[in-house]
Amino acid sequence: MTSFSTSWRLGILMACAASVLILLWALVGRWPYEHLTLLRAVVSGVALCLVLVAYGEGCPGWAILFGLTAFLFNPLWPIRMRRADWRLLNVGGIVLLAAAAFRFGRARMR
């Protein structure tokens, strides 16, 4: 298992917080497609980084969840859904990334 330094953990917290904020931002109104593409790129990138972090800490279940999140939000091969369906996925992403910030962003007691 990999032990991440304090600066890495701070980076994980900041990346998760940025992703949560951008997902909350998407919930409050109707935004142009370009903004939603930016949302997808940010959330997908953070989820891919969290795959590596979760795998490095020996948490394969978390790694699979983040991999699925990265796949759903990827901007290269976008998945087409109605806005109402995306709202549910955005809320799910908020919950998952907030849980990730709590789980992987804090120092572990050994």
Secondary structure by P-SEA (a helix, b strand, c coil): cccccaaaaaaaaaaaaaaaaaaaaaacccccaaaaaaaaaaaaaaaaaaaaaaaaaccaaaaaaaaaaaaaacccbbbbbcaaaaaaaaaaaaaaaaaaaaaccccccc
